[in-house]
């Protein structure tokens, strides 16, 4: 894969890169409408493919939070056209890496020493490049290590990157007025945390120590003396990325075993720690030769305040969802309904969320749940399509729900998708034995 010798770090440089991308996208639309005039039945498939490719090419050169947002969107498989999902999913663990000279220069800047001064051996060619940093293989005192290096300028460009992405997100999610600011502040805060590698090491140690009792689950050890604000050193873990493993594995018992470890890991964090690994994409999980699940990358950890946790999980119980008075009370507590809503808006959003929650919480209402259930996935897809096309919904303010929904819903969508990829059946309350 071609390497990158320089990343635009100034606001002007990054804006110029996005402007170039915008010109390409504009050209794609002109070509599409020119062909559409001649072929009225022409679909947008080719347009979506061209736009997805051009947008991704622009973002992968910028790296940082703009590419991270693309990565997050790739997990929302029912939100974007498939061309975007496929292209943006490359941001999870396959983007052009920094060149060897830039790696050495970056390492010296962040750590005060060149890599060969700290490790016995250090591979300047990365083994994994993502949105915020890339991973290199190293050896010290006979121990194989993974060294994650943050891209130059990422932390300093988060606010300006989000300002550029904001108009697109506002249109995509039908956000209106000042109420949308809370979501962007939540996103900005989490992205800033992800660039603080000292915080990531601290979070990694806390969660891995607490979750080490969970069966079939492994974590790397983190080395504080070889880590800094922009560099993390941890054990090298051998295994296949979860998505690659899921495609290869044909043993249902093994899929269920790995899926159970994944489910227990998330439920234990949520219900016991009230904090959760909120970046559940396939690049952050591996499976080793003994079919153990390996969890890595704790840069994005969402703390769950009780005032959100309690009503959110009260609505995972069917009896509460079906109790109109109780349900409406929780809708207000979760900021889905607002005091300034008209009766029409209250009725509309109550019905919408009742339908969604009745189905999305189905796994919590059973002793075991099969995440390969086609009816479940077809219904989720149908609901997404239904509301994406709902003309009434588009007229209303999309600023609905507590800011905490942003990462908690993302966590559950990601978890459900990983379990679906595995085709796993899980015992829903199995995690309670670890409490």
C-alpha positions in Angstrom: 0.0 0.0 0.0 1.2 3.5 -0.8 2.6 5.4 2.2 2.0 9.1 3.1 4.9 11.4 3.6 2.9 14.4 4.8 -0.5 15.1 6.5 -2.1 18.5 6.2 -2.2 19.8 9.8 -3.3 23.4 9.4 -6.9 24.4 9.2 -6.3 26.0 5.8 -4.5 22.9 4.5 -7.2 20.5 5.7 -10.0 22.8 4.3 -8.3 22.9 0.9 -8.2 19.1 0.8 -12.0 18.9 1.6 -12.7 21.6 -1.0 -11.0 19.5 -3.6 -13.1 16.5 -2.6 -16.2 18.7 -2.8 -15.3 19.7 -6.4 -15.0 16.0 -7.4 -18.4 15.2 -5.8 -20.0 18.1 -7.6 -18.6 16.8 -10.9 -20.1 13.4 -10.1 -23.5 14.9 -9.7 -23.2 16.8 -13.0 -22.3 13.6 -14.8 -25.2 11.8 -13.1 -27.9 14.4 -14.0 -26.5 14.6 -17.6 -27.0 10.8 -18.0 -30.4 11.0 -16.1 -31.7 13.3 -18.8 -31.1 10.7 -21.4 -31.9 7.6 -19.2 -34.8 8.5 -16.9 -34.7 5.1 -15.2 -31.0 5.5 -14.2 -30.4 4.6 -10.6 -28.0 6.4 -8.2 -25.8 3.3 -7.7 -22.9 4.6 -9.8 -23.2 8.1 -8.3 -23.0 6.6 -4.8 -20.0 4.5 -5.7 -18.2 7.5 -7.3 -19.0 9.8 -4.4 -18.0 7.3 -1.8 -14.7 6.7 -3.5 -13.9 10.4 -3.8 -15.0 11.3 -0.3 -13.0 8.4 1.2 -9.9 9.3 -0.8 -10.0 12.8 0.5 -10.6 11.7 4.1 -7.9 9.0 4.2 -5.2 11.6 3.3 -6.5 13.9 6.1 -6.8 11.1 8.7 -8.0 12.2 12.1 -11.6 13.0 13.2 -13.0 13.4 9.7 -12.0 9.9 8.9 -13.1 8.7 12.3 -16.7 10.0 11.6 -16.6 8.1 8.3 -15.6 5.0 10.3 -18.5 5.5 12.7 -21.0 6.0 9.8 -19.8 2.7 8.2 -21.2 0.9 11.2 -24.6 2.3 10.5 -25.4 -0.2 7.8 -29.0 0.8 7.5 -28.3 4.6 7.3 -26.1 5.0 4.3 -26.2 3.5 0.7 -24.1 0.3 0.6 -21.4 1.9 -1.5 -20.6 4.3 1.3 -20.7 1.5 4.0 -18.3 -0.6 2.0 -15.8 2.2 1.2 -16.0 3.9 4.7 -15.5 0.5 6.4 -11.9 0.6 5.1 -11.3 3.3 7.7 -11.7 0.7 10.4 -8.2 -0.9 9.9 -7.0 -0.3 6.3 -5.8 3.2 5.3 -2.5 4.4 3.8 0.2 4.4 6.5 2.8 7.0 7.3 6.1 6.6 5.5 9.1 5.3 7.5 10.8 8.8 7.7 7.6 10.4 8.9 7.2 7.6 11.5 10.7 8.2 12.9 10.1 12.0 12.9 6.8 11.6 14.6 8.2 9.2 17.2 11.0 11.6 18.1 8.6 14.5 18.4 6.2 12.7 20.7 8.6 10.5 22.8 11.8 12.4 22.7 13.7 9.4 21.3 13.8 7.5 18.0 12.2 4.1 18.1 15.5 2.2 17.8 16.6 3.9 21.0 13.7 2.3 23.0 13.2 -1.1 21.4 15.6 -3.9 20.4 13.9 -4.0 17.0 11.2 -1.8 15.5 9.5 -2.3 12.1 9.1 1.1 10.4 6.4 -0.3 8.1 3.1 -0.4 10.0 1.0 -3.5 10.2 -2.3 -1.7 10.8 -3.3 1.9 9.9 -6.6 3.4 11.0 -8.2 6.8 11.4 -6.2 8.3 14.4 -3.1 6.2 14.6 -1.1 3.2 13.2 0.4 0.2 14.7 4.0 -1.1 14.4 5.6 -4.4 15.5 8.6 -4.2 17.9 10.6 -6.4 20.2 12.1 -5.6 23.6 13.8 -8.1 25.9 12.6 -11.0 23.8 8.9 -9.8 24.1 6.8 -9.1 21.0 5.1 -5.7 21.3 2.6 -3.6 19.4 3.4 0.2 19.3 0.6 2.6 18.3 1.7 6.0 17.0 -0.8 8.8 16.7 -0.8 10.7 13.4 0.7 14.3 13.5 -1.8 17.1 14.1 -4.8 14.9 14.8 -5.5 16.2 18.3 -5.1 19.9 17.2 -7.5 19.6 14.2 -10.5 17.9 15.9 -12.5 21.1 16.4 -11.9 22.5 12.9 -12.5 19.0 11.3 -15.9 18.7 13.0 -16.8 22.2 12.0 -16.3 21.1 8.4 -18.3 17.9 8.9 -21.1 19.5 10.9 -23.2 20.9 7.9 -23.3 17.4 6.3 -24.3 15.8 9.6 -27.1 18.4 10.2 -28.6 17.6 6.8 -28.2 13.8 7.1 -29.8 13.6 10.6 -32.3 16.5 10.1 -30.9 18.4 13.0 -32.2 21.9 13.6 -31.4 24.9 15.9 -29.1 25.1 18.9 -30.3 21.7 20.2 -27.8 20.0 17.9 -24.8 21.5 19.7 -25.0 19.0 22.5 -24.4 16.1 20.1 -21.4 17.7 18.5 -19.9 18.6 21.9 -20.3 15.0 22.9 -18.6 13.8 19.8 -15.8 16.4 20.1 -15.2 15.5 23.7 -14.9 11.8 22.9 -12.6 12.4 20.0 -10.3 14.5 22.1 -10.2 11.7 24.7 -9.3 9.2 21.9 -6.2 11.3 21.2 -5.0 11.2 24.8 -3.0 8.0 24.9 -2.1 8.3 28.6 -5.9 8.3 29.3 -6.3 5.3 27.0 -3.6 3.3 28.9 -5.4 4.2 32.2 -8.8 3.1 30.8 -7.3 0.0 29.3 -5.8 -1.1 32.6 -9.0 -0.4 34.6 -11.3 -2.3 32.2 -9.1 -5.2 31.5 -8.4 -5.8 35.2 -12.1 -5.8 36.0 -13.1 -8.0 33.0 -10.3 -10.5 33.3 -12.6 -13.0 35.0 -14.8 -13.4 31.9 -14.3 -16.7 30.2 -12.7 -16.9 26.7 -11.7 -13.3 26.8 -8.1 -11.9 26.6 -6.4 -8.5 26.7 -2.9 -7.3 26.0 -0.8 -5.9 28.8 0.0 -2.2 28.5 3.5 -0.7 29.3 3.3 2.8 30.8 7.1 3.3 30.8 7.1 2.8 27.0 4.0 5.0 26.4 3.3 8.7 26.2 0.6 11.2 25.3 0.7 10.1 21.6 2.3 6.6 21.8 1.1 3.4 23.3 3.1 0.2 23.8 1.3 -3.0 24.6 1.7 -6.8 24.0 1.6 -8.0 20.5 -1.5 -10.3 20.2 -1.7 -12.9 17.5 -5.1 -13.6 15.9 -7.5 -12.8 13.1 -9.7 -9.7 13.1 -13.2 -10.7 14.1 -14.8 -10.1 10.7 -12.1 -12.2 9.0 -12.6 -15.0 11.5 -16.4 -14.9 11.1 -16.1 -15.4 7.4 -13.7 -18.3 7.8 -15.2 -20.2 10.8 -17.8 -22.9 10.1 -18.1 -24.3 13.6 -21.3 -23.0 15.3 -20.3 -24.0 18.8 -17.1 -21.9 18.4 -19.1 -18.9 17.1 -21.5 -19.2 20.1 -18.5 -19.4 22.5 -16.9 -16.2 21.0 -20.2 -14.5 20.8 -20.9 -15.3 24.5 -17.6 -13.8 25.5 -18.3 -10.7 23.5 -21.9 -10.3 24.9 -20.7 -10.9 28.5 -17.9 -8.4 28.1 -20.3 -5.7 27.0 -23.1 -6.4 29.5 -20.6 -6.6 32.4 -19.1 -3.2 31.5 -22.5 -1.6 31.1 -24.3 -3.0 34.1 -21.3 -3.2 36.6 -18.8 -0.6 35.5 -21.3 1.9 34.1 -18.6 2.5 31.4 -18.2 0.7 28.1 -15.8 0.2 25.2 -17.8 2.3 22.8 -16.0 1.4 19.6 -17.2 -2.1 18.7 -16.0 -2.5 15.1 -14.2 -5.6 13.8 -10.8 -4.0 13.9 -10.9 -3.8 17.7 -11.5 -7.5 18.2 -9.5 -10.6 17.3 -9.7 -14.3 17.8 -6.6 -16.3 18.7 -5.7 -19.9 17.8 -7.5 -21.2 20.9 -10.7 -19.4 19.9 -10.4 -16.8 22.6 -11.8 -13.3 22.0 -9.1 -10.6 22.2 -10.3 -7.0 22.9 -8.0 -4.1 22.1 -8.1 -0.3 21.7 -9.8 1.4 24.7 -9.5 4.9 23.4 -13.2 5.4 23.2 -14.8 4.6 26.6 -18.2 6.0 27.3 -19.1 6.6 31.0 -22.9 6.0 31.6 -24.5 8.3 34.2 -27.2 6.8 36.3 -29.8 9.4 35.2 -29.5 8.0 31.7 -28.7 4.3 32.6 -31.9 3.8 34.7 -34.6 5.0 32.3 -32.7 3.5 29.3 -32.7 0.0 30.7 -36.1 0.3 32.3 -37.3 0.5 28.7 -35.6 -2.8 27.8 -38.5 -4.5 29.7 -41.6 -5.2 27.6 -44.0 -4.5 30.5 -42.6 -1.0 30.8 -42.6 -0.3 27.0 -46.3 -1.4 26.9 -47.3 0.8 29.9 -48.4 4.1 28.2 -48.0 6.3 31.4 -44.6 4.8 32.4 -43.4 4.9 28.8 -44.2 8.6 28.3 -42.5 9.5 31.6 -39.3 7.8 30.4 -39.5 9.5 27.0 -39.3 12.8 28.8 -36.5 11.6 31.0 -34.5 10.5 28.0 -35.2 13.8 26.2 -37.0 12.2 23.3 -40.2 14.1 24.2 -39.9 17.8 25.1 -42.1 20.2 27.0 -42.4 22.4 23.9 -43.7 19.5 21.7 -47.1 19.9 20.1 -49.6 17.1 20.9 -49.0 15.9 17.3 -45.2 15.7 17.9 -45.7 13.8 21.2 -48.0 11.3 19.6 -45.7 10.8 16.5 -42.5 10.3 18.5 -44.1 8.1 21.1 -45.4 5.8 18.4 -42.1 5.8 16.6 -40.0 5.0 19.6 -42.5 2.4 20.9 -42.2 0.6 17.6 -38.4 0.8 17.5 -37.9 -0.2 21.2 -40.4 -3.0 21.0 -38.2 -4.7 18.4 -34.7 -3.5 19.2 -34.9 -4.7 22.9 -36.1 -8.1 21.9 -32.8 -9.8 22.9 -33.2 -8.6 26.4 -36.6 -10.2 26.8 -35.4 -13.8 26.3 -33.2 -16.3 28.0 -31.2 -16.9 24.8 -31.1 -15.0 21.6 -30.0 -16.0 18.1 -28.3 -13.0 16.4 -28.5 -14.8 13.0 -32.3 -14.6 13.2 -33.3 -13.3 9.7 -36.7 -12.0 10.9 -35.0 -9.8 13.5 -32.5 -8.3 10.9 -35.1 -7.9 8.2 -37.4 -6.0 10.6 -34.5 -3.7 11.7 -33.7 -3.0 8.0 -37.4 -2.4 7.3 -37.8 0.0 10.2 -34.7 1.9 9.1 -36.0 2.2 5.6 -39.5 3.2 6.7 -38.3 6.1 8.8 -35.6 7.2 6.3 -38.4 7.8 3.8 -41.0 9.1 6.2 -42.1 12.6 4.9 -43.7 13.5 8.3 -40.5 12.8 10.2 -38.5 15.0 7.8 -40.7 18.0 8.7 -39.9 17.6 12.4 -36.9 18.6 14.4 -34.4 15.7 14.5 -32.9 16.8 17.8 -34.3 14.0 19.8 -32.8 12.2 22.8 -30.1 12.7 25.4 -26.5 13.2 24.2 -25.7 9.9 25.8 -27.7 8.1 23.1 -24.9 9.0 20.5 -22.4 6.5 21.9 -24.7 4.1 23.7 -26.8 3.4 20.6 -23.6 3.2 18.5 -22.3 0.6 21.0 -25.4 -1.5 20.7 -25.6 -1.3 16.9 -22.0 -2.3 16.7 -22.4 -5.1 19.1 -25.5 -6.5 17.4 -23.7 -6.4 14.0 -20.6 -8.2 15.4 -22.8 -10.9 16.9 -24.8 -11.1 13.6 -21.5 -11.6 11.6 -20.7 -14.4 14.0 -24.2 -15.9 13.7 -24.0 -16.4 17.5 -26.6 -17.5 19.9 -26.0 -16.1 23.4 -27.3 -16.6 26.9 -28.6 -13.2 27.7 -28.1 -13.1 31.5 -25.0 -15.2 31.6 -22.9 -12.1 32.5 -24.6 -11.9 35.9 -22.4 -14.7 37.3 -19.4 -12.3 37.1 -21.0 -9.5 39.1 
